[in-house]
Amino acid sequence: MAARFTALRSRDFRLLCLGQLVSLTGSQMQQVAVIWQLYEVTHHDPLALGALGLFRVVPVVLFALGGGVVADAVDRRKLMLASQLGLGLASVVLAVATREHAMSASIIYATAALAGAASAFEIPARQALLPQLVTLEELPNALSIYTTAWQMAQIGGPALGGVVLARWGVLPIYLLDVGSFFAVIGSLVLMKSAPVMAKPSALGLAAVLEGLHFMWKTPVLLALMLLDFVGTFFGGSLLLMPIFADQLLHVGKSGLGLLYAAQPIGAALVGGFMSSRPAVKRQGLTVLSMVALYGIAIAGFGASRYFPIAFVCLAISGGADTASMVVRQTLRQVLTPDSLRGRMTSINIIFAMGGPQLGEVEAGALARAFGAPLAVGSGGLICAVVALAVAAAAPGLRRYRTEPAAG
């Protein structure tokens, strides 16, 4: 068993996983509280729920490229520390506003924008730091383990958040989320500094253009990012979950937490399986198949009116998304030199976060006009069709696989 989880031999990698597990659990609890609170203060307006995605993604788009350049130029561990303080500040604002009975949609949107800006620096720093904590041979295993830990947080966070929300309200959730940031900050402080392997010559436009040029001349990475954006744009519907829990499935606040935990449960099962197995060889076919399965499962959720079926559909979509994500992240890290990892991550998060967040705006608008089931179901079907179309139009991606190492 130890040989299967080789990345866990690294002390710093274990610290990163543990700290992120605690912090992300708190963040996922916070998301349940934020969305439910927004659902209430906007009088159940689906467009207002969808707009939250816009406020999250705009700062990412504005600052991500700069965040990637900074991640390639400074100590990535210190950049993560600074970013965590920004994320923690957003949670403090939510707690104070709730405590003072001053919560409004404007405050929720503003804190979402603040967290998005901090994430534009934190994500490139974290994903560029991770390959420095393990060997290249251990990297696929490390990404599988890290993804599993992330999904475990997404299981525990929403489920626990739903229980706390139903019994004590939103304020305790925000306070717990603030406390959870100390776990990841502590893990970063205890971690041995991993030196940056290479640095760009300057912080400026030339460094940004260097990253964009590398992406453009690496068609496999560009195709994967475009597929991720289009698929998640049409499959983005999670901010409509309160409507399903309240009006369609009739399971209330506690059921909302379980619905949010369904995708991570499927994801953790798949991630755990992938962590214990050799790396996937036929990466292109795997990604295309999993994106199609994700869309079909989302469409099934949109059509369901029975809670167990809805739960299973969400779990399948979570497992498919994780399988695709692990392969995509592995390819990006392996094909990108260390000196460009921060910038390539920043470009990727524009696609990876822009798709679902803008998709939630689109889903909110469709839900207001035609109802939530049609918005979610049609989006899932389009996502599956896009995956099939890319498979037909891009045989290079469909046939892409790991070549045997040269002897």
C-alpha positions as CSV (number, residue, x, y, z in Angstrom):
1,M,0.0,0.0,0.0
2,A,2.8,2.4,0.8
3,A,4.3,2.0,-2.6
4,R,1.0,3.0,-4.2
5,F,1.0,6.4,-2.3
6,T,4.6,7.4,-3.0
7,A,3.9,11.1,-2.8
8,L,3.1,10.9,0.9
9,R,6.8,10.2,1.6
10,S,7.3,14.0,1.3
11,R,6.8,15.8,4.6
12,D,6.0,19.1,3.0
13,F,3.5,17.5,0.7
14,R,1.7,15.9,3.7
15,L,1.6,19.3,5.4
16,L,0.1,21.0,2.4
17,C,-2.6,18.3,2.0
18,L,-3.5,18.4,5.7
19,G,-3.7,22.2,5.9
20,Q,-5.7,22.5,2.7
21,L,-8.1,19.7,3.8
22,V,-9.0,21.7,7.0
23,S,-9.1,25.1,5.2
24,L,-11.1,23.9,2.3
25,T,-13.6,22.2,4.6
26,G,-14.3,25.6,6.2
27,S,-14.5,27.3,2.8
28,Q,-17.0,24.7,1.5
29,M,-19.1,25.2,4.7
30,Q,-19.0,29.0,3.9
31,Q,-20.3,28.4,0.4
32,V,-23.4,26.7,1.7
33,A,-24.1,29.6,4.1
34,V,-23.3,32.3,1.5
35,I,-25.6,30.8,-1.2
36,W,-28.4,30.2,1.2
37,Q,-28.1,33.7,2.7
38,L,-28.1,35.2,-0.8
39,Y,-31.1,33.1,-1.7
40,E,-33.0,34.6,1.2
41,V,-31.9,38.3,1.0
42,T,-32.7,38.4,-2.8
43,H,-36.1,36.7,-2.2
44,H,-35.3,33.5,-4.1
45,D,-34.2,35.3,-7.3
46,P,-32.3,32.7,-9.5
47,L,-30.6,35.5,-11.5
48,A,-29.2,37.0,-8.3
49,L,-27.8,33.6,-7.5
50,G,-26.3,33.2,-10.9
51,A,-24.8,36.7,-10.6
52,L,-22.6,35.5,-7.7
53,G,-20.5,33.6,-10.3
54,L,-19.9,36.8,-12.2
55,F,-18.5,38.6,-9.1
56,R,-16.3,35.6,-8.4
57,V,-14.8,35.3,-11.8
58,V,-14.2,38.9,-12.9
59,P,-11.4,39.5,-10.4
60,V,-9.8,36.2,-11.4
61,V,-9.8,37.2,-15.1
62,L,-8.4,40.6,-14.2
63,F,-5.6,39.5,-11.9
64,A,-4.9,35.8,-12.8
65,L,-2.2,36.6,-15.4
66,G,-0.4,38.9,-13.0
67,G,-0.8,36.3,-10.3
68,G,0.9,33.7,-12.4
69,V,3.8,36.1,-13.2
70,V,4.3,36.8,-9.5
71,A,4.1,33.1,-8.7
72,D,7.0,32.5,-11.1
73,A,9.1,35.4,-9.6
74,V,8.8,35.1,-5.8
75,D,8.7,32.5,-3.1
76,R,5.5,30.6,-3.8
77,R,5.1,29.7,-0.2
78,K,5.1,33.3,1.0
79,L,2.7,34.3,-1.8
80,M,0.3,31.6,-0.6
81,L,0.5,33.0,2.9
82,A,-0.4,36.5,1.7
83,S,-3.2,35.2,-0.4
84,Q,-4.6,33.2,2.5
85,L,-4.8,36.3,4.6
86,G,-6.9,37.9,1.8
87,L,-9.3,34.9,1.7
88,G,-9.6,35.0,5.5
89,L,-10.4,38.7,5.5
90,A,-13.4,38.0,3.2
91,S,-14.7,35.5,5.7
92,V,-14.2,38.0,8.6
93,V,-16.3,40.5,6.7
94,L,-19.2,38.0,6.2
95,A,-19.1,37.1,9.9
96,V,-19.2,40.8,11.1
97,A,-21.9,41.7,8.6
98,T,-24.0,38.8,9.8
99,R,-23.4,39.5,13.5
100,E,-24.4,43.1,13.0
101,H,-27.6,42.2,11.0
102,A,-26.2,44.2,8.1
103,M,-26.0,41.5,5.5
104,S,-27.0,42.4,2.0
105,A,-26.5,41.1,-1.6
106,S,-24.0,43.9,-2.1
107,I,-21.8,42.7,0.8
108,I,-22.0,39.1,-0.4
109,Y,-21.0,40.1,-3.9
110,A,-18.1,42.4,-2.6
111,T,-16.6,39.6,-0.5
112,A,-16.9,37.2,-3.4
113,A,-14.9,39.7,-5.5
114,L,-12.3,40.0,-2.7
115,A,-11.9,36.2,-2.5
116,G,-11.7,36.0,-6.3
117,A,-8.8,38.5,-6.3
118,A,-7.0,36.6,-3.6
119,S,-7.5,33.3,-5.4
120,A,-6.0,34.8,-8.6
121,F,-2.7,34.8,-6.7
122,E,-3.2,31.8,-4.4
123,I,-4.1,29.2,-7.0
124,P,-1.0,29.8,-9.3
125,A,1.3,29.8,-6.2
126,R,-0.2,26.6,-4.8
127,Q,-0.3,24.6,-8.0
128,A,3.2,25.8,-9.0
129,L,4.5,24.9,-5.5
130,L,3.2,21.4,-5.5
131,P,5.6,19.9,-8.1
132,Q,8.5,21.3,-6.1
133,L,7.4,19.1,-3.1
134,V,7.6,15.7,-4.9
135,T,9.7,14.1,-7.7
136,L,8.5,14.1,-11.3
137,E,7.7,10.4,-11.0
138,E,5.6,11.0,-7.9
139,L,3.7,13.9,-9.5
140,P,0.7,12.0,-10.9
141,N,0.3,10.3,-7.6
142,A,0.6,13.6,-5.7
143,L,-2.1,15.2,-7.9
144,S,-4.4,12.3,-7.4
145,I,-3.9,12.4,-3.6
146,Y,-4.3,16.2,-3.5
147,T,-7.5,16.0,-5.5
148,T,-8.9,13.4,-3.2
149,A,-8.1,15.5,-0.2
150,W,-9.8,18.5,-1.9
151,Q,-12.8,16.4,-2.7
152,M,-13.0,15.1,0.9
153,A,-13.2,18.7,2.0
154,Q,-16.0,19.2,-0.5
155,I,-17.8,16.2,1.0
156,G,-17.4,17.1,4.7
157,G,-17.8,20.9,4.2
158,P,-21.3,21.1,2.6
159,A,-22.7,18.2,4.7
160,L,-21.5,19.8,7.9
161,G,-22.5,23.2,6.7
162,G,-26.0,22.0,6.0
163,V,-26.3,20.6,9.6
164,V,-24.9,23.8,11.2
165,L,-27.1,26.0,9.0
166,A,-30.3,24.1,9.9
167,R,-29.5,24.1,13.6
168,W,-27.6,27.3,14.4
169,G,-27.7,29.5,11.3
170,V,-25.0,31.1,9.2
171,L,-22.9,33.0,11.8
172,P,-21.2,29.9,13.3
173,I,-20.3,28.7,9.8
174,Y,-18.5,32.0,9.1
175,L,-16.6,31.8,12.4
176,L,-15.5,28.2,11.8
177,D,-14.3,29.2,8.3
178,V,-12.2,32.0,9.8
179,G,-10.6,29.5,12.2
180,S,-9.9,27.0,9.4
181,F,-7.5,29.4,7.7
182,F,-5.1,29.0,10.6
183,A,-4.6,25.3,9.6
184,V,-3.2,26.1,6.1
185,I,-1.3,29.1,7.4
186,G,0.3,26.8,10.0
187,S,1.2,24.2,7.5
188,L,2.9,26.8,5.3
189,V,4.9,28.1,8.2
190,L,6.1,24.6,9.2
191,M,6.9,23.7,5.6
192,K,10.5,23.8,4.5
193,S,10.9,26.5,1.9
194,A,10.9,25.1,-1.7
195,P,13.2,27.2,-3.8
196,V,11.9,28.5,-7.1
197,M,13.7,26.6,-9.8
198,A,13.8,29.5,-12.2
199,K,12.6,33.1,-12.4
200,P,11.6,35.4,-15.2
201,S,13.8,38.3,-15.9
202,A,11.2,40.8,-15.0
203,L,7.7,41.3,-13.7
204,G,5.9,42.8,-16.8
205,L,4.1,42.3,-20.0
206,A,6.9,40.3,-21.6
207,A,6.6,37.6,-18.9
208,V,2.8,37.4,-19.5
209,L,3.4,37.1,-23.3
210,E,5.9,34.3,-22.7
211,G,3.3,32.2,-21.0
212,L,0.7,32.9,-23.7
213,H,3.2,32.0,-26.4
214,F,4.0,28.7,-24.7
215,M,0.3,27.8,-24.4
216,W,-0.3,28.7,-28.1
217,K,2.6,26.5,-29.3
218,T,1.4,23.5,-27.2
219,P,-1.9,22.6,-28.9
220,V,-2.8,19.8,-26.5
221,L,-2.8,22.2,-23.5
222,L,-4.8,24.7,-25.5
223,A,-7.4,22.1,-26.6
224,L,-7.8,20.9,-23.0
225,M,-8.3,24.4,-21.7
226,L,-10.9,25.2,-24.3
227,L,-12.7,22.0,-23.7
228,D,-12.7,22.7,-19.9
229,F,-14.1,26.2,-20.5
230,V,-16.9,25.2,-22.9
231,G,-17.9,22.1,-20.9
232,T,-18.1,23.8,-17.5
233,F,-19.8,26.8,-19.0
234,F,-22.8,24.8,-20.1
235,G,-22.6,22.4,-17.1
236,G,-22.4,25.3,-14.6
237,S,-25.5,25.1,-12.4
238,L,-24.5,24.6,-8.8
239,L,-25.7,28.1,-7.7
240,L,-29.2,26.9,-8.6
241,M,-29.0,24.2,-6.0
242,P,-31.2,26.0,-3.4
243,I,-34.0,26.0,-5.9
244,F,-33.8,22.3,-6.3
245,A,-33.5,21.7,-2.6
246,D,-36.4,24.0,-1.7
247,Q,-38.9,23.9,-4.6
248,L,-38.3,20.7,-6.6
249,L,-36.9,18.0,-4.3
250,H,-38.4,19.5,-1.0
251,V,-35.4,18.6,1.2
252,G,-34.7,22.0,2.8
253,K,-31.5,23.2,4.3
254,S,-30.2,19.9,5.4
255,G,-30.8,18.4,2.0
256,L,-29.0,21.3,0.4
257,G,-25.9,20.3,2.3
258,L,-26.2,16.7,1.1
259,L,-26.7,17.8,-2.5
260,Y,-23.6,19.9,-2.3
261,A,-21.7,16.9,-0.9
262,A,-22.9,14.5,-3.6
263,Q,-20.4,15.6,-6.3
264,P,-17.4,15.5,-3.9
265,I,-18.5,12.0,-2.7
266,G,-18.3,10.7,-6.3
267,A,-15.1,12.7,-6.8
268,A,-13.4,11.3,-3.7
269,L,-14.2,7.7,-4.7
270,V,-12.7,8.2,-8.2
271,G,-9.8,10.2,-6.8
272,G,-9.0,7.5,-4.2
273,F,-9.1,4.8,-6.9
274,M,-6.8,6.8,-9.2
275,S,-4.4,7.5,-6.3
276,S,-3.9,3.7,-5.9
277,R,-3.5,2.9,-9.5
278,P,-0.8,3.6,-12.1
279,A,-1.1,6.9,-14.1
280,V,-3.6,6.9,-16.9
281,K,-2.0,6.3,-20.3
282,R,-4.7,7.3,-22.8
283,Q,-5.1,10.8,-21.4
284,G,-6.9,12.3,-24.4
285,L,-9.7,9.7,-24.7
286,T,-10.1,9.7,-20.9
287,V,-10.7,13.5,-20.7
288,L,-13.1,13.5,-23.6
289,S,-15.1,10.5,-22.3
290,M,-15.3,12.0,-18.8
291,V,-16.5,15.4,-20.0
292,A,-19.3,13.7,-22.0
293,L,-20.2,11.6,-18.9
294,Y,-20.2,14.7,-16.8
295,G,-22.7,16.4,-19.1
296,I,-25.0,13.4,-19.2
297,A,-25.0,13.2,-15.4
298,I,-25.8,16.9,-15.0
299,A,-28.7,16.5,-17.5
300,G,-30.0,13.6,-15.4
301,F,-29.8,15.7,-12.3
302,G,-31.8,18.5,-14.0
303,A,-34.5,16.1,-14.9
304,S,-34.8,14.3,-11.6
305,R,-37.5,14.9,-9.0
306,Y,-36.5,12.2,-6.7
307,F,-33.8,13.0,-4.2
308,P,-31.8,9.7,-4.4
309,I,-31.7,9.9,-8.2
310,A,-30.6,13.5,-8.0
311,F,-27.9,12.6,-5.5
312,V,-26.6,9.7,-7.6
313,C,-26.5,11.9,-10.8
314,L,-24.5,14.5,-9.0
315,A,-22.1,11.9,-7.6
316,I,-21.5,10.5,-11.1
317,S,-20.8,14.0,-12.4
318,G,-18.3,14.6,-9.6
319,G,-16.5,11.4,-10.3
320,A,-16.3,12.1,-14.0
321,D,-15.1,15.7,-13.4
322,T,-12.3,14.4,-11.0
323,A,-11.0,11.9,-13.5
324,S,-10.8,14.6,-16.2
325,M,-9.3,17.1,-13.8
326,V,-6.5,14.8,-12.6
327,V,-5.4,13.9,-16.1
328,R,-5.6,17.6,-17.3
329,Q,-3.5,18.8,-14.3
330,T,-1.0,16.0,-14.7
331,L,-0.5,16.9,-18.4
332,R,-0.2,20.6,-17.7
333,Q,2.4,20.1,-15.0
334,V,4.4,17.5,-17.0
335,L,4.4,19.5,-20.2
336,T,5.2,22.9,-18.6
337,P,8.7,23.8,-17.5
338,D,9.0,24.9,-13.8
339,S,9.8,28.5,-14.8
340,L,6.4,28.8,-16.5
341,R,4.2,26.8,-14.1
342,G,2.7,29.8,-12.3
343,R,1.8,31.5,-15.6
344,M,0.4,28.4,-17.1
345,T,-1.7,27.8,-14.0
346,S,-3.0,31.4,-14.1
347,I,-4.0,31.0,-17.8
348,N,-5.7,27.7,-16.9
349,I,-7.7,29.1,-14.0
350,I,-9.2,31.8,-16.4
351,F,-10.6,28.9,-18.4
352,A,-11.3,26.6,-15.4
353,M,-13.0,29.2,-13.2
354,G,-14.4,31.4,-16.0
355,G,-16.3,28.5,-17.5
356,P,-18.4,27.5,-14.5
357,Q,-18.8,30.9,-13.0
358,L,-20.0,32.5,-16.3
359,G,-22.0,29.4,-16.8
360,E,-23.8,30.0,-13.5
361,V,-24.8,33.5,-14.8
362,E,-26.1,31.9,-18.0
363,A,-27.9,29.2,-16.0
364,G,-29.5,31.8,-13.7
365,A,-30.8,33.8,-16.6
366,L,-32.2,30.7,-18.2
367,A,-33.8,29.6,-14.9
368,R,-35.5,32.9,-14.5
369,A,-36.9,32.7,-18.1
370,F,-37.7,28.9,-18.4
371,G,-37.2,27.4,-15.0
372,A,-34.2,25.7,-13.3
373,P,-34.8,22.1,-14.6
374,L,-34.6,23.2,-18.2
375,A,-31.5,25.5,-17.5
376,V,-29.6,22.6,-15.9
377,G,-30.8,19.8,-18.2
378,S,-30.1,21.6,-21.4
379,G,-26.7,22.7,-20.2
380,G,-25.7,19.2,-19.4
381,L,-26.7,17.9,-22.8
382,I,-24.8,20.7,-24.6
383,C,-21.8,19.8,-22.5
384,A,-21.9,16.2,-23.6
385,V,-22.4,17.2,-27.3
386,V,-19.4,19.6,-27.1
387,A,-17.2,16.7,-25.9
388,L,-18.3,14.5,-28.7
389,A,-17.8,17.3,-31.2
390,V,-14.3,17.9,-30.0
391,A,-13.5,14.2,-30.1
392,A,-14.6,14.1,-33.8
393,A,-12.8,17.4,-34.7
394,A,-9.6,17.0,-32.8
395,P,-8.2,13.4,-33.4
396,G,-4.8,14.5,-32.1
397,L,-6.4,15.1,-28.6
398,R,-8.5,11.9,-28.9
399,R,-5.4,9.8,-29.6
400,Y,-3.0,11.5,-27.2
401,R,-1.4,9.1,-24.8
402,T,1.7,8.8,-22.7
403,E,4.6,7.4,-24.6
404,P,6.8,4.7,-23.0
405,A,9.9,6.1,-21.4
406,A,13.0,5.8,-23.4
407,G,15.2,3.0,-22.2
